Amino acid sequence: MVAAAVPNRSLVGDSDYIASAVRQIPGPVVLVGHSVERFGYQRAGMTTVEAASSHLVMLSQPMRVADLIREAVRTVTG
């Protein structure tokens, strides 16, 4: 597990930072983040999946988030 601290300077700058950090990780990568980070993931050419929520989805729908993570892991590991 890697937790990269995003500098929060600009949307494009942070997106480039995320993409750079992910490229340094060998093998398949699963990222979990909020809607602002989605732009960075898409900018890096990654597939994104959304879970609708009226609040922080990890708090309001923890089982949905866990299911999405499990699905992503199954996808990248075969």
Stockholm file with secondary structure:
# STOCKHOLM 1.0

chainA/1-78         MVAAAVPNRSLVGDSDYIASAVRQIPGPVVLVGHSVERFGYQRAGMTTVEAASSHLVMLSQPMRVADLIREAVRTVTG
#=GR chainA/1-78 SS CCCCCCCCSCHHHHHHHHHHHHHTSCSCCCCCCCHHHHHHHHHTTCCCCCCCCSSCHHHHCHHHHHHHHHHHHHHHHC
#=GC SS_cons        CCCCCCCCSCHHHHHHHHHHHHHTSCSCCCCCCCHHHHHHHHHTTCCCCCCCCSSCHHHHCHHHHHHHHHHHHHHHHC
//
